[in-house]
């Protein structure tokens, strides 16, 4: 089932819109790289939008922007969990060692607010060879989603089950069977 959004006009397919945004972000990153307009200094902008766009553009540039790794590493200590997870995502794209950002990413899964669980799991699965420390946390979420206070327990369970199937399929309980 396709999700659609209607805002003062015809319905918009959200998957298509997200693909368009990603394509434009990649194009913007290439233009910025070629023009020399992307600057690591912009990562310390007081304007959060400029800061986030710069980080995203640098992530799209990839390992050619490795000079931004020390600045992005400092974001792993930000008070906002989504800034930390975004930094982990960009660090991975820049080619930083997963040991630098995976501990923070795994710890972020303990957050009882599951609003951004999909993004956290997406970043985790990009580096699944380094995600074994997340297994006990994910199993706890899977088996205790109802008591953890999530208003969307079924959705949370589906997300976590999907991640576990990619990380360690034998941990996922099968209907009529107990977890191994």
N, C-alpha and C positions, 0 to 999 in steps of 0.2 A: 504494500500500500504506500503510495507516494504522499508525502506530507506537502500540504499546500498552504500558502500564506496569502491573505488578501488584505491589502492596505490601500484603500481608496483607488481601486482599479481591479484589473483582472487577476485571477489567482496566479501565484508564482510557485513553481516547483522548487522546493528548498534544496534538493540535491543538485539541481541544475544551477541554482543561484550560488551555492557554495563552490561548485566547480568553476564558475565564471570568476568569482572573487579570487580563488587560488591562481587561476591563469593570469589574471590582471596583476596579482601580487608578484608572480614570477617575472612578468614582463617589466613591471616597475623596478624590481630588484636589478634586472639586467641593465635597464636604462640608467639607473642610479650608479651602478658599478662602472659603467662605461663613461659616465660624466664626471665621476669623482665626487658626486654629491653625498654619497653615503659616508658618514663620518662616525667614528667610534665616539667622538665627543657628543654626538646627538643622543647617545645612550644615557647621558646624564642630564638630559633636558628635564626641566621642571614640568613641562607639558607631557602628561602621561600618554596622550595620543601620539605625539611625535616620538616619544620614547618607545612605545609599543610598535609603531610602524617601522622605526629604524631597526629594532631587534628582529622583526619579521623579515625585513628586507635582507638583513645580514644573514639570517638563517637560510633564506632562499639562495643567496650567493654561495653558501656552503663553505667548504674548507679554504677557499680563497680569502675568506674573511677571518681566518684563525686569530688574527691580532685582537679580535673582540672577545676572545675566550676569558681573559682575566676580568674584564668588566662584567661579562655575563655571569661569571662565577660568583661575584659579589651579590648578584640578585638572588642567589640560592638562600640567602639569609634574610630576605625581605619579609616583612610581617604579613603580607598578602599571599596566601597560598597559591593563587592563580599566577601571580608574578613569578613565584618560585617554580611552578610547573612549566610555565612558558619559558623560563630561563633554561630549564632542563631540556625542553624540546629544542631550543635554539642551540644549546651547547652540543647536543647530539648531531645536529645538522652541520655544525662547524667542525666536527671531528674530534671533540673533546673525549677523553677517556671516560667511559661510563662510570668508572669508580668515583669520578668527581661528582656526578649528579644523581646517580641511581639511589644512594641511601636517602637523600631528601625526597625523591619521588616515591619510594616505597613508604617512607614515613607519612607522606601526605595521604596515603590510602586510609590511614587511621581516622582521618577527619570524619566526624559523623554527618557532615553536610555532604550529601551525595550529588549535589547540583552539577558538579563538573567531573563526576566520576568517569564519564565517557572520554573526556580529554586526557585524564590521568592514565587511563588504561590504554589509550591510543599511544601515548608516549612510552609507556611501559613496554608495550608489545613491539615497538620499533627496536627495542633493545632486550628482547626476551631472553637472550642468552645470558643476560646479567640480572634477570628478574626473579631468581629463585627465592630471594629473601622476602618477596611479596606473597609467596604461597600461603604461609600461615595466616596472614592478614586477610587475603582473599577468601580463604576457607572460613574464617570467622565471619566475614560479611555474608557469605553464602548461607551459612547455617544459622546465623543470628539476625538476618536482615529485619525481621519483624520486630525484634526487641531493640534494635539499634535506632528505631524512631524514624525510619524512612517512610514517607507517605507514598512512595512508589516502589514498594517492596518487590513486586513482580518484575518491574523494569530493572531494578538494581540486581536482582538475582540473575536475570538474563544477561546483563552486561558482564557480571562476574563469571558466570558459567562460560560465556564465550571466551573470556580471557584465560580461564583455567584450561579450557580445551586446547588452547594454543601453547600454554606454558607447561602443563602437566596433565594430559588427558585422563590418566588413571585416577586422579583425585576427584573427578566429577562423578557424583553419585548417579547411577542409572536408575530409571524407574523400577521399583521392586527390589533394588539392591542397596546395601549400605555403602558408604564411602569406604575406600580401601585405606 
